[in-house]
C-alpha cells in the first residue's frame, strides 16, 4: 500500500498554508506565502532539502516582509516528473512564479544550492532582483574537470537511494556544528520517503542537481552581480569546502574568495555554526536579514 503513496502524501504537513502554482503544462510548484511588507523575499532551499528549511525564519521575517518559500521542482510537494534540474531551469521556474504572482523586484534568499539558483536568477533576470541573501552558498567553491567527475560519481541516483536510516541521520548531522533536536522531523520525512512511488524521481533530481551546479558555475560571473548581496557562512561548515577534494582550504577562504568577486557585498561569518545556517542559527540569521534590508 505504501508504494502507492507519493512523497507529498508521506512528508509532514508544512507549518504554513501550502499553495500551488502551475508554471507550465507539466510543472506545479508548491509554495507558502506569508506576511506583508514593502519587500518580497523568495526563499530557495538547498540540495536534498525542501521548503521547511525556512520554518524558523518565516515566523519572524513575515513581520517585516512578504515571505514566499518554494519547493523547487522535484522536491517536497512540487512536481516530481522533471527531466532536468539545471540552475537555468530552476531560475526559469522562479521567474515564472514571479511573473504569475505579479511580483515586482524581489529579494532572493537562497541556501547552499538554492543560493546558486538565486544567483542564476539575478544573472539571467537582473531586472527582477533587487538584492540577494546567500546562506552558505554553493558556487563560490570551484571544481576542476577531474573533481567534477568524482562528484557526479558519488551522487548517482542509485547511491542516493541506497542510503540507510543511519546514513541519512549521519548525512543530516554533517550540516550542523551541533545538530538540533528539532531537525528530527526532516530526518523522519527523508526516511519515510524511501517508500514513496516517486522516490527514484527525487533521487534523480538530487543527482541532476549536482550536475546542474557543476555544469553552470557562477564564480566567473559574480563580478556581474550589481545588486547588494549579503553572504553568510557558518564558521564550522563541514560541507564547504568539500572536505575530501579541498582539505587545505577553509570555509573562510571560500567565503572571502566569493565576497571579493562581488561588486556590492557584505560578508558575515557565524561562530559555532555549520552548513545549515538558517536552521541552526535562525535568530542570528534573521537579524542579519533585517539589518541588511531594513524593517518595515
C-alpha positions as CSV (number, residue, x, y, z in Angstrom):
1,X,0.0,0.0,0.0
2,X,2.8,2.5,0.9
3,X,4.3,2.0,-2.6
4,X,1.2,3.7,-4.0
5,X,1.8,6.8,-1.9
6,X,3.7,9.9,-3.1
7,X,6.3,11.9,-1.3
8,X,3.9,14.7,-1.0
9,X,1.4,12.5,0.9
10,X,4.1,11.0,3.2
11,X,6.0,14.0,4.5
12,X,4.8,16.0,7.4
13,X,2.3,18.9,6.7
14,X,4.0,22.2,6.4
15,X,3.8,24.8,9.2
16,X,2.1,27.3,6.8
17,X,-0.8,27.1,4.3
18,X,0.5,25.5,1.2
19,X,-0.3,27.0,-2.2
20,X,0.2,25.5,-5.6
21,X,1.0,27.2,-8.9
22,X,1.2,25.7,-12.4
23,X,4.2,27.3,-14.0
24,X,3.8,25.3,-17.2
25,X,1.8,22.4,-18.6
26,X,3.9,19.8,-16.7
27,X,5.2,21.5,-13.6
28,X,3.4,22.6,-10.4
29,X,5.3,24.5,-7.7
30,X,4.3,24.2,-4.0
31,X,4.9,27.4,-2.0
32,X,3.9,29.3,1.1
33,X,3.1,33.0,1.1
34,X,3.2,34.7,4.5
35,X,3.4,38.3,5.7
36,X,3.3,41.7,4.1
37,X,5.8,44.5,3.6
38,X,7.4,46.7,1.1
39,X,9.9,44.0,0.2
40,X,9.1,40.4,-1.1
41,X,11.6,37.7,-0.2
42,X,11.7,34.4,-2.2
43,X,13.3,31.6,-0.2
44,X,15.1,28.8,-2.1
45,X,16.2,25.6,-0.3
46,X,19.3,23.6,-0.9
47,X,20.1,20.2,-2.4
48,X,18.1,17.3,-1.0
49,X,16.1,19.6,1.3
50,X,12.7,21.3,0.9
51,X,10.5,24.2,1.9
52,X,10.5,23.5,5.7
53,X,14.2,24.5,5.7
54,X,12.9,28.0,6.3
55,X,10.3,27.3,9.1
56,X,12.5,29.0,11.7
57,X,12.9,32.1,9.6
58,X,9.5,32.9,8.2
59,X,7.6,33.4,11.5
60,X,10.0,36.3,12.4
61,X,10.6,37.7,8.9
62,X,7.0,37.8,7.9
63,X,6.6,40.6,10.5
64,X,8.6,42.8,8.2
65,X,8.3,41.4,4.7
66,X,6.2,39.3,2.3
67,X,7.9,35.8,2.5
68,X,7.4,33.3,-0.2
69,X,9.2,29.9,0.2
70,X,9.1,27.3,-2.5
71,X,9.7,23.7,-3.1
72,X,11.9,23.5,-6.2
73,X,10.6,21.2,-8.9
74,X,11.5,17.7,-7.9
75,X,11.3,18.4,-4.2
76,X,8.7,18.4,-1.4
77,X,5.2,18.9,-2.7
78,X,6.2,20.2,-6.1
79,X,6.1,18.1,-9.3
80,X,8.5,15.2,-9.4
81,X,8.3,14.4,-13.1
82,X,11.0,16.7,-14.3
83,X,13.6,15.7,-16.8
84,X,16.3,18.1,-15.7
85,X,17.5,20.1,-12.7
86,X,19.8,22.7,-14.1
87,X,20.4,26.1,-12.5
88,X,18.8,27.7,-15.5
89,X,15.8,25.5,-15.3
90,X,15.2,26.4,-11.7
91,X,15.8,30.1,-12.5
92,X,13.3,30.0,-15.2
93,X,10.8,28.3,-12.9
94,X,11.3,31.0,-10.3
95,X,10.9,33.7,-13.0
96,X,7.6,32.1,-14.0
97,X,6.5,32.2,-10.4
98,X,7.5,35.9,-10.1
99,X,5.5,36.7,-13.3
100,X,2.4,34.7,-12.4
101,X,2.2,36.2,-8.9
102,X,2.8,39.6,-10.4
103,X,5.7,40.4,-8.1
104,X,7.8,43.5,-8.6
105,X,11.5,43.4,-7.7
106,X,12.3,40.6,-5.2
107,X,15.0,39.7,-2.8
108,X,16.3,36.2,-3.4
109,X,17.2,34.3,-0.2
110,X,19.0,31.0,-1.0
111,X,20.7,28.3,1.0
112,X,23.5,26.2,-0.5
113,X,22.4,25.1,-4.0
114,X,19.4,27.4,-3.5
115,X,21.9,30.3,-3.3
116,X,23.5,29.2,-6.6
117,X,20.0,29.1,-8.0
118,X,19.3,32.6,-6.6
119,X,22.5,34.0,-8.2
120,X,21.4,32.5,-11.5
121,X,18.0,34.2,-11.2
122,X,19.8,37.5,-10.6
123,X,22.2,36.9,-13.5
124,X,19.5,35.9,-16.0
125,X,16.7,38.2,-14.8
126,X,18.5,41.2,-13.2
127,X,15.5,43.5,-13.6
128,X,13.5,41.2,-11.3
129,X,16.0,41.0,-8.4
130,X,16.8,44.0,-6.1
131,X,19.1,42.2,-3.7
132,X,20.4,38.7,-2.6
133,X,21.0,37.0,0.7
134,X,23.2,33.9,0.2
135,X,23.4,31.4,3.1
136,X,26.4,29.0,2.8
137,X,26.2,29.5,-1.0
138,X,27.3,26.8,-3.4
139,X,29.0,28.4,-6.4
140,X,31.8,30.1,-4.6
141,X,33.8,26.9,-4.5
142,X,35.1,25.8,-7.9
143,X,36.0,22.3,-9.2
144,X,38.2,21.2,-12.0
145,X,37.1,18.5,-14.5
146,X,38.5,15.6,-12.6
147,X,36.9,16.7,-9.4
148,X,33.6,17.2,-11.1
149,X,33.7,13.7,-12.5
150,X,34.2,12.3,-9.0
151,X,31.4,14.4,-7.5
152,X,29.0,13.2,-10.1
153,X,30.0,9.6,-9.4
154,X,29.2,9.7,-5.7
155,X,25.8,11.3,-6.3
156,X,24.4,8.8,-8.7
157,X,20.6,8.2,-8.1
158,X,21.3,4.6,-7.0
159,X,23.7,5.8,-4.4
160,X,21.3,8.4,-3.1
161,X,18.5,5.8,-2.9
162,X,20.7,3.2,-1.1
163,X,21.3,5.4,2.0
164,X,20.2,3.6,5.2
165,X,18.3,5.3,8.0
166,X,21.7,5.5,9.9
167,X,23.4,7.1,6.9
168,X,20.5,9.5,6.4
169,X,20.9,10.6,10.0
170,X,24.7,10.9,9.7
171,X,24.3,13.0,6.5
172,X,22.0,15.4,8.3
173,X,24.5,15.7,11.1
174,X,27.1,16.9,8.6
175,X,25.0,20.0,8.1
176,X,25.4,21.2,11.7
177,X,28.0,22.3,14.1
178,X,25.7,20.8,16.7
179,X,22.6,19.1,15.3
180,X,19.4,20.5,16.9
181,X,16.7,18.1,18.1
182,X,14.0,19.9,16.1
183,X,15.5,18.7,12.8
184,X,14.2,15.2,13.6
185,X,11.1,15.7,11.5
186,X,13.2,16.2,8.4
187,X,15.2,13.0,9.1
188,X,11.9,11.1,9.6
189,X,10.5,12.6,6.4
190,X,13.6,11.5,4.5
191,X,13.5,8.0,5.9
192,X,9.8,7.6,5.1
193,X,10.2,8.9,1.6
194,X,12.0,5.7,0.6
195,X,8.6,4.0,0.5
196,X,7.1,6.5,-1.9
197,X,6.3,5.5,-5.5
198,X,8.1,8.7,-6.8
199,X,11.2,8.3,-4.6
200,X,13.5,7.4,-7.5
201,X,12.4,10.6,-9.3
202,X,13.5,12.5,-6.2
203,X,16.9,10.7,-6.2
204,X,17.4,11.5,-9.8
205,X,16.6,15.2,-9.0
206,X,19.4,15.2,-6.5
207,X,21.9,13.7,-8.9
208,X,20.9,16.1,-11.6
209,X,21.1,19.0,-9.2
210,X,24.8,18.2,-8.5
211,X,25.5,18.0,-12.2
212,X,23.5,21.2,-12.7
213,X,25.7,23.1,-10.3
214,X,28.8,21.8,-11.9
215,X,27.6,22.4,-15.5
216,X,26.6,26.0,-14.8
217,X,29.2,27.5,-12.5
218,X,28.7,31.1,-11.4
219,X,32.0,32.1,-9.9
220,X,33.3,33.9,-13.0
221,X,30.0,35.8,-13.3
222,X,30.0,37.1,-9.7
223,X,31.5,40.4,-10.9
224,X,28.4,40.9,-13.0
225,X,26.0,40.9,-10.0
226,X,25.4,44.6,-9.3
227,X,22.7,44.1,-6.7
228,X,23.5,44.4,-3.0
229,X,24.5,41.0,-1.7
230,X,24.7,39.6,1.9
231,X,26.8,36.5,2.2
232,X,26.5,34.4,5.3
233,X,28.5,31.3,6.2
234,X,28.9,29.3,9.4
235,X,32.5,29.2,10.5
236,X,32.2,25.5,11.1
237,X,30.7,24.5,7.8
238,X,31.7,20.8,7.2
239,X,30.5,20.7,3.6
240,X,32.0,23.8,2.1
241,X,34.8,23.5,1.1
242,X,34.5,19.8,0.1
243,X,36.3,18.0,2.9
244,X,37.8,15.4,0.6
245,X,38.7,17.4,-2.5
246,X,39.8,20.6,-0.9
247,X,41.3,19.7,2.5
248,X,43.8,22.6,2.6
249,X,41.1,25.2,2.1
250,X,38.9,26.7,4.8
251,X,35.3,27.9,4.8
252,X,36.6,31.4,5.4
253,X,38.8,31.1,2.3
254,X,35.9,30.2,0.1
255,X,33.7,32.9,1.6
256,X,36.3,35.6,1.2
257,X,37.1,34.4,-2.4
258,X,33.4,34.9,-3.5
259,X,32.8,38.0,-1.5
260,X,35.8,39.7,-3.1
261,X,34.4,39.0,-6.6
262,X,31.0,40.7,-5.8
263,X,31.0,44.4,-6.5
264,X,28.5,45.2,-3.7
265,X,28.6,42.6,-1.0
266,X,28.9,42.2,2.8
267,X,30.2,39.0,4.5
268,X,29.1,37.6,7.8
269,X,30.7,34.6,9.4
270,X,28.6,33.0,12.2
271,X,30.5,31.2,15.1
272,X,29.7,27.7,16.2
273,X,27.5,27.2,13.1
274,X,27.7,24.6,10.4
275,X,26.3,24.5,6.8
276,X,22.6,24.7,7.6
277,X,22.8,28.3,8.7
278,X,19.1,29.4,8.6
279,X,18.1,26.4,10.7
280,X,21.0,26.1,13.1
281,X,21.3,29.9,14.0
282,X,17.9,31.3,13.0
283,X,17.9,34.2,15.4
284,X,21.2,35.5,14.1
285,X,20.4,34.8,10.5
286,X,17.0,36.6,10.8
287,X,18.7,39.6,12.4
288,X,21.3,39.8,9.7
289,X,18.5,39.9,7.1
290,X,16.5,42.7,8.9
291,X,19.7,44.7,9.4
292,X,20.6,44.3,5.8
293,X,17.2,45.0,4.3
294,X,15.7,47.2,7.0
295,X,12.4,46.6,8.7
296,X,9.0,47.6,7.5
